[in-house]
Amino acid sequence: MRSLMNNAISLARQALRLSNPNPRVGCVIAAPDGGLLGQGHTQRSGGPHAEIMALRDAAERGHSVVGATAYVTLEPCSHHGRTGPCCDALIAAGIKKVVASIADPNPLVSGQGFERLRAAGLEVEVGPGAEESRELNIGFFSRMIRKTPWVRMKVAASLDGKTALDNGTSQWITSDEARADGHAWRARSCAVLTGIGTVLQDNPRLDVRLVDTPRQPHLVVVDSRMETPLDAHLFIAGRALYIYASEQNDAKKAALEARGATVVYLPGLNGKVDLAAMMRDLAQREVNEVHVEAGHKLNGSLIREGLVDEFVVYLAPKIIGQGAGMASLGPLTELSQAIPLQFRSADRLGPDLRIVARVEGCDRF
């Protein structure tokens, strides 16, 4: 059983850059003797879910699934969304048993899929692969339970923690391998977030170019005074672009929206954007994971407000000395005030080191 669920989880990983905002789900349908009948994973939003793909695969192979067991990494959906209920498709196909990793946190499902399967006479088992499935869909769980996205901050720095020289130069501190890996993290996100300072200084595209991806993540810009140039490279990739502002300027808003952007007024304190409200708004726009690539000022604001869940930090084997740090944070008076993190991994990428660290307790939801 565990090997079949492992196969389903491997299939779910194939949807990592594909299925947003839907969860990444894999499904394996096996005969009573364990033989493979069909398999599949969730497609692009609006396309078939994993269970439907597995049923189609079985049919294409010429296999009957009557009396078979479906191993699926998330509870089969029970509601009509962009597609029909997967639990109804499994029932209609004659599946005898469903083994699922974890319940769907979506309030529209949340146990109702299991109930419908059991009511139709199917045996249901829940639990194998639960940790892996939840981690693979940490942003989806965050949006459904906390009503905010999972926020991951990417930082490229020297060994002494500097992200740019004192004159602002930052390209390139880390290696080609680190940059390609950073694009892979962009590709799995629903949205890449940056600040107006980065836009004005670097004029970045912030799209995915160094790895293959079937979709470009949305782009989010924190731009309190709506200073985004109308000819910025941000408009090149042709994806959703959200600009959050605090100062109302309807003429500039109209000009930006004529370029394809969506401008949202969310005024906060001191003329700044209300960042917490922005995250809630992004969740309502079906953003599961936010990938932050910003300067030290916005990084500091997001960290101070407790809005960052995870850090992906690339450290180059260089000492820069004076320069911009990872985040502008006020001085602490006691070590107990430091933000506690848990290291998740540390890996070599070319000459650089990649550290993934998570804010302690942020995933307890």
C-alpha positions in Angstrom: 0.0 0.0 0.0 2.7 2.5 1.0 4.5 2.0 -2.4 1.3 2.8 -4.3 0.7 5.9 -2.2 4.3 6.9 -2.7 3.7 6.7 -6.5 0.6 8.9 -6.0 2.7 11.5 -4.2 5.3 11.4 -6.9 2.5 12.1 -9.4 1.3 15.0 -7.3 4.7 16.5 -7.4 4.4 16.6 -11.2 1.6 19.2 -10.7 3.8 21.4 -8.6 4.1 24.2 -11.3 0.8 23.3 -13.1 -2.3 23.1 -10.9 -2.4 26.5 -9.0 -4.7 27.5 -7.5 -5.9 24.0 -7.2 -4.0 21.6 -4.9 -1.3 19.3 -6.3 -2.9 15.8 -6.2 -1.9 12.4 -7.6 -4.0 9.3 -8.0 -3.1 5.6 -8.6 -5.8 3.0 -9.3 -4.7 -0.5 -8.5 -6.3 -3.9 -9.0 -6.9 -6.2 -6.0 -3.6 -7.9 -6.6 -1.8 -4.5 -6.6 -1.3 -4.2 -10.3 -1.5 -0.8 -11.9 -4.6 0.0 -13.8 -4.4 3.8 -14.2 -2.7 6.9 -12.8 -2.7 10.7 -13.2 -2.3 14.1 -11.5 -4.2 17.3 -11.4 -4.1 19.4 -14.6 -4.2 23.2 -15.0 -7.0 25.1 -13.3 -10.3 24.2 -15.0 -8.9 20.9 -16.3 -9.4 17.4 -14.9 -8.4 16.5 -11.4 -6.1 13.6 -10.5 -8.9 11.0 -10.1 -10.4 11.8 -13.5 -7.0 11.5 -15.2 -6.4 8.1 -13.5 -9.8 6.8 -14.7 -9.1 8.0 -18.2 -5.6 6.4 -18.1 -7.2 3.1 -17.1 -9.7 3.3 -19.9 -7.0 4.1 -22.4 -5.0 1.0 -21.2 -8.2 -1.1 -21.7 -8.5 -1.8 -17.9 -11.8 -2.2 -16.0 -11.6 -0.5 -12.6 -14.6 -2.2 -11.1 -13.6 -3.5 -7.6 -10.3 -1.6 -7.7 -8.7 0.7 -5.1 -7.9 4.3 -5.7 -4.9 5.8 -3.9 -5.2 9.6 -3.9 -3.2 12.2 -2.0 -6.2 14.4 -1.1 -9.8 13.7 -0.3 -11.8 13.5 -3.6 -13.9 16.6 -4.1 -17.6 16.5 -3.5 -18.7 19.8 -5.0 -19.2 21.4 -8.4 -16.4 24.0 -8.9 -14.6 24.4 -12.2 -15.1 20.6 -12.7 -17.6 18.0 -11.4 -17.2 16.0 -8.1 -14.5 13.4 -8.3 -16.1 11.2 -5.7 -19.1 10.8 -8.0 -16.8 9.7 -10.8 -15.1 7.1 -8.6 -18.5 5.8 -7.5 -19.8 5.6 -11.0 -16.7 3.8 -12.2 -17.2 1.0 -9.7 -14.2 1.7 -7.4 -14.4 -0.4 -4.3 -12.0 1.3 -1.9 -10.4 4.8 -1.6 -7.2 5.3 0.3 -6.6 9.0 0.8 -3.6 10.8 2.4 -5.5 13.6 4.1 -8.9 15.4 4.2 -9.4 18.4 2.0 -9.3 21.7 4.0 -11.6 23.4 1.6 -14.9 24.0 3.6 -16.8 23.0 0.5 -15.3 19.5 0.8 -13.8 18.9 4.3 -15.0 15.4 4.9 -18.0 15.5 2.7 -16.2 13.6 0.0 -15.4 10.8 2.4 -19.0 10.8 3.6 -20.4 10.5 0.0 -18.0 7.6 -0.8 -19.0 5.7 2.4 -22.7 6.4 1.8 -22.3 4.7 -1.6 -20.7 1.6 0.0 -17.0 2.3 -0.7 -14.4 1.5 1.9 -12.4 4.6 2.9 -9.0 4.7 4.6 -7.3 8.0 5.5 -3.8 8.7 6.6 -1.0 7.2 4.5 1.3 10.0 3.1 -0.5 12.7 5.0 2.6 14.7 6.0 4.0 14.6 2.4 0.6 15.7 0.9 0.2 18.6 3.3 3.7 19.8 2.8 3.2 19.7 -1.0 0.1 21.8 -0.6 1.1 24.0 2.3 -0.1 27.1 0.5 -3.5 25.6 -0.3 -3.9 24.5 3.4 -2.8 28.0 4.5 -5.3 29.8 2.2 -8.2 27.5 3.2 -7.5 27.5 7.0 -5.7 30.8 7.8 -7.3 32.7 4.9 -3.9 34.0 4.0 -1.2 32.6 1.5 1.9 30.8 2.6 4.6 33.5 2.3 8.1 32.4 1.3 10.9 35.0 1.2 13.9 34.4 -1.2 17.2 36.1 -0.3 20.5 36.0 -2.2 23.4 37.2 -0.1 27.1 37.0 0.7 28.3 34.9 3.6 28.2 38.0 5.8 24.5 38.6 4.9 24.8 41.4 2.4 22.3 41.5 -0.5 23.9 44.4 -2.4 26.9 46.6 -2.3 26.7 50.0 -0.6 26.1 51.6 -4.1 23.1 49.3 -4.7 24.8 46.8 -7.1 23.4 43.3 -6.5 23.8 41.5 -9.9 25.1 38.9 -9.4 26.1 37.9 -5.8 25.2 34.2 -6.3 25.8 31.7 -9.1 23.9 30.6 -12.2 22.9 27.5 -10.3 21.4 29.5 -7.5 19.5 31.8 -9.9 18.1 28.8 -11.8 16.9 27.3 -8.5 15.4 30.6 -7.5 13.3 30.5 -10.7 12.1 27.0 -9.8 10.8 28.4 -6.5 9.1 31.2 -8.5 7.5 28.7 -10.8 5.8 26.8 -8.0 4.3 30.0 -6.5 1.0 31.6 -7.3 2.5 35.1 -7.1 5.9 36.8 -7.0 5.9 39.9 -4.8 8.3 42.8 -4.9 8.4 46.5 -3.9 8.5 49.7 -5.9 12.1 50.2 -4.8 13.2 47.1 -6.6 11.1 48.1 -9.6 12.7 51.5 -9.9 16.2 50.4 -9.2 16.5 47.2 -11.2 13.5 47.3 -13.6 13.2 43.5 -13.3 10.8 41.1 -15.2 10.5 38.7 -12.2 9.0 36.0 -14.5 10.2 32.4 -14.8 12.8 32.0 -17.5 15.5 29.7 -16.3 13.3 26.6 -15.8 10.5 25.1 -17.8 7.0 26.1 -16.6 3.5 25.7 -18.1 2.3 29.0 -16.4 3.8 32.2 -15.2 2.9 33.2 -11.6 1.1 36.5 -11.0 3.1 39.5 -10.0 2.4 41.7 -7.0 4.0 45.1 -6.5 3.8 47.1 -3.2 3.7 50.7 -4.6 2.3 53.1 -2.0 2.4 56.2 -4.3 1.8 54.4 -7.6 5.2 55.1 -9.0 5.4 52.1 -11.3 6.6 53.3 -14.7 4.2 52.5 -17.6 7.1 51.0 -19.6 8.4 48.8 -16.8 9.6 45.3 -17.7 6.9 44.0 -15.3 4.4 44.2 -18.1 6.4 42.0 -20.5 5.4 38.5 -19.4 1.7 39.0 -20.0 0.4 37.7 -16.6 -1.8 39.0 -13.9 -0.2 42.1 -12.3 -1.5 43.5 -9.0 -0.3 46.8 -7.7 -1.2 47.7 -4.1 -1.2 51.4 -3.3 -2.1 53.6 -0.3 -2.3 57.0 -1.9 -5.2 57.5 -4.3 -4.3 58.7 -7.8 -7.1 57.8 -10.1 -5.4 59.1 -13.3 -2.3 56.9 -12.7 -4.6 54.0 -11.7 -6.4 54.3 -15.0 -3.1 54.4 -16.9 -1.7 51.3 -15.1 -5.0 49.4 -15.7 -4.9 50.3 -19.4 -1.5 48.4 -19.4 -3.3 45.4 -17.9 -2.6 45.9 -14.2 -5.1 45.6 -11.4 -4.7 48.5 -8.9 -5.9 48.0 -5.3 -6.1 50.8 -2.7 -5.2 49.4 0.7 -4.0 52.4 2.9 -2.3 51.6 6.2 -0.4 53.6 8.7 2.1 56.3 7.8 1.1 56.4 4.2 2.1 52.8 3.6 0.2 49.8 2.2 -1.6 47.7 4.7 0.4 44.5 4.1 -1.7 42.2 6.3 -4.8 43.3 4.4 -2.9 42.8 1.1 -2.2 39.1 2.1 -5.9 38.6 2.9 -6.9 40.1 -0.4 -4.5 37.9 -2.3 -6.0 34.8 -0.6 -9.4 35.9 -1.8 -7.8 36.0 -5.3 -6.9 32.3 -4.9 -3.2 32.9 -4.2 -1.8 29.9 -2.3 1.9 30.7 -2.2 3.6 34.1 -2.3 7.2 34.2 -3.3 8.9 37.4 -2.1 11.9 38.9 -4.0 12.2 42.4 -2.6 14.6 44.8 -1.1 15.7 45.1 2.5 13.0 47.7 3.4 10.0 45.7 2.3 11.6 42.5 3.6 11.9 44.1 7.0 8.3 45.3 7.0 6.9 41.9 6.1 9.0 40.2 8.8 8.1 42.7 11.4 4.4 42.2 10.8 4.8 38.5 11.1 3.7 37.9 7.5 6.7 35.6 6.4 6.4 31.9 7.0 9.6 30.6 5.3 12.9 31.7 4.0 14.9 30.4 1.1 18.4 31.9 1.5 21.3 31.5 -1.0 24.7 32.3 0.5 27.6 32.9 -1.7 31.2 32.2 -0.6 32.0 35.9 -0.5 32.6 38.6 2.1 31.2 42.0 1.1 31.5 44.1 4.2 29.5 47.3 4.2 26.3 47.0 2.1 22.5 46.3 2.3 21.4 43.6 4.6 18.7 41.0 4.2 16.1 43.0 6.0 15.8 46.4 7.7 14.8 45.5 11.2 15.1 47.7 14.3 17.8 46.8 16.8 16.8 44.3 19.4 17.6 44.8 23.1 17.5 41.1 24.1 18.2 37.9 22.2 14.9 36.6 23.3 13.3 39.0 20.9 14.9 37.3 17.9 12.5 35.5 15.5 13.0 31.7 16.1 13.5 29.6 13.0 13.8 26.0 12.2 16.2 24.8 9.5 14.4 22.6 7.0 17.3 21.9 4.7 20.8 23.0 3.7 22.2 22.1 0.2 25.1 23.0 -2.1 24.1 24.6 -5.4 27.3 25.1 -7.4 29.6 27.2 -5.2 26.7 28.5 -3.1 24.7 27.2 -0.1 20.9 27.1 -0.1 19.2 27.2 3.3 15.5 26.7 3.8 14.3 27.9 7.2 10.8 28.1 8.6 9.4 30.5 11.3 8.9 28.3 14.3 5.2 27.4 14.8 4.0 29.1 11.6 2.8 25.8 10.1 0.6 24.8 13.1 -2.8 25.4 11.4 
